Amino acid sequence: MALSVLAASTATAQDPVKIRPSEYKVEHENDRVRVVRVKRGAHSKSPMHEHANPYVVIYLTDVHQKVTGADGKVQEATRKAGQVGFSQPVKHEEENVADKPLEAILVELKYKTGSAQPLSLPLDPIKVAAKHHKIELENDLVRVIRSIRGPREKAAMHEHPDYVVVWLTDLHTGIQRPDGTVIDSVRKAGEVAWRDAWKHETENLTDRVAEEVQVELKAPPRPAR
């Protein structure tokens, strides 16, 4: 499969990153995803813009918005911090009607439904570390997992496909690879990162609950080089 087929363009004439750069910032981009952080002030309005690709949204704050579609239809959207959602490509205008700023992470997908692949994971965290991993959302493009580890808890060795992780709490974890290598990981709530497919065991090294959202991709294999 040619790379041009895998990586659908995220750039449109109404790309919010271009027409509203004060609110939309690209955090990470590769051939599979574009990760965008959205920050909108209280009672601020984002003009009509287009999300050209399907996307997952992770809300970092409570949200109360008025959303106007391209057809002029107006809807109100209310979400809680930590909730996740999924949207097909859409064109809309958004207004934060709350008295507080809002913040969210968008994980825009650059591959199409027809090219997506089902997950096949011998060490699927939903099966081998079920206590700490729950499916929040799944369709033919992505699987979104909420991972919660209590104080000092350890999640058994498991594996992920390529994925984006969004930390919902501050955390300090020890991550052990199959070869015994240990990574010391310290993160702040709201941070995001790209992760290539890998296997690991994780341990919460604090006395606080650690929570994160993992957006696992059902992307097609990359073309051979």
N, C-alpha and C positions, 0 to 999 in steps of 0.2 A: 504494500500500500504506500503510495507516495505521501511524503510529508505534507504536501499542500492539501491533500484530502483530509488528513488527520487534523491539521490546525486550521480550523475555520477562523476567518478574520474577526477580531473584536472591534475593529475600527469602522465606524459609520459616521455620516455627517452629523448625527446627533449623539455621538459617543459622550456620555456624561463626564468622562475624564477630561475631554477636550473642552466642552462647553461650560463645565462647572468645576474647574480644577481646585477651587477653594474647598469643595466638599468631597471630591472623589480623588483618592490618591492610590496609585498602583503600589502594592506591597511586594508582589512577586509576579513574574510572568515567565512562562516557558511554552513549549509547543503543545501543552495539554490544558493549561489553565491560565487565567489571569485573576489574581487575587486583589480585590479593591477594598480599601477602607473608606467607609462613608461617615462623615461627621457633618451634622446639620444643626444649626443653631435654633434656639427656641423661636417659634413663629416665623421660621425662615422657609422660603419656597424655592424648590429646584424647578427650573423651567422644563418644558416638554423635552424628553430625551429618550433614547432607545437603548435597550439591552439586546444586542444582536444575537446572543447565545443563551441557552438555558443556564440557570445559575442556582446555587444554594446560598441562602442568606442565614447568617448567625447573628442574632441580636445581642449586642453587648450592654445595652441599656433598655429600659422600658421605652416603648414607642407608641405614640398616638399620632397618626397621620391622616390627612385627606389626600386621596389619590384620584387624579383625573385621567381617564384613559384617552387614547387618541380619538375615540368616538364621542368624547365629551361626558361620558358617564362618570359620576363621582361616587366614590366609596370611602368609608372610614376604615382604617386598619389599626388595630390595637394589639400589641405584642408585649411579652414580658422578657426581661433580660435573661439570656440563656436559651431562649426558644430558637428553633431552626425552622426553615421553610424552603420551598423549592418553587421556581417559576420557569415557565417556558419563555422564549423571547417575547419582549413586551415593549411597548412605547407608552410612556405616561409622564405626568407631572406630579410632583409630590410636595406636600406642605406639612411641615411639623407644626401641629396645632397645640403642642404641649408647652408648658412654661419652662421646660428644661431641654438642653441639647440632647440629640440622639446620636448613637454610634452603632455601626453594624459592619460586618465583614461579608463581602460578596465573593463567592468562588465561581467564576464564570468558566464554563466548560467549552473547550474548543473542538471536541469531537462530536460526531453525530450519532443518533440512535442506531442507525443501521450498521455502524462500525463498532459499536460497543461490544464488550465481551463479558460473559458471566464470570463471577469470582470463583476461583478454585483454589482454596487455601487449606492444605492439610492441617495447619495449626491455626485455624480460624479462631480469632479471639472470642467470638460469640459462643463457640463450643468449648474451647479449652480454658478460657478465662471468663466464663459467663457471669461470675459474680461482679466483675468490674467493667463489663462491656454490654451495653444495651443498644439495640437498633432504634434510632429515632425516626429514620426516614429511609426508604429504599425504593428505587425504580430501575429502569433498564440502563440508566446512565451512571448512577452513584449509589453508594450505601453510606449513610451517615450514622456514626456510632457516638454515643455519649459514654465516656470513660470516667468512672468515679472510683477513687481509691481512698479508703479511710486512713486515719493516722497510722503510720508505720506498716500499712498493708502492702503486700507484694502480689502482683499479677503474674501468673505462670507464663512460661515461654510461649509466645504466639507470633503471628506474622501478619503483615499488612501488604496490600498492593501499594502502588504510588498513592500518596494521599496528602491532604492539607490538614494541619492541626491548628486549632484555635484554643488557646488556654483561657478558661473562664475564671480561674483562681490563680493566685500566686502559688508556685509550687517549687519543691526541691526534690528531685527524684534521682535514684541510681538506676541506670539502664545497662543491663548486661547483655552482651551479644553471645551467640552460640559458642564462640571461641574463648569465652571467659573475659574478654575485654569489658571494662566497666566505664561508662560515661557518666560524669557528674553533670546533671542538667538543672539549671536554675532559671525559672521563667516568671514573668509578670502577667497578671490577668490582662487579657486583651491582645497579647502578642500572637503572631501567626508565623507559621513556617511551612516550607515544603519538605516532604520526606519521600525519598526513593523507597521502593519496596524493600522491606527488611524484616528480620526476625529479632525479637528481643524479649527480655523479661524486665519488668519495671517494679521499683519499690519506692513507696512514698517515704521520704526520710524526715518528714515533719510530723508534728502533733495536730495538724489541721487536715481537713478533707481536701483532696486534690481533684479537680474536675476539668475535663477538656472535651472538645468536640473534634472528631476525626472524620473528614470527608474523603472516603475511599473512592477511587476512580475505577470505573469499569471500562477504561480506555483500551483501544486495540493495541496489540504489540507494536513497538517501534520498528520501522523498516530496518532490515539488516544492512550493515555498512560494509 
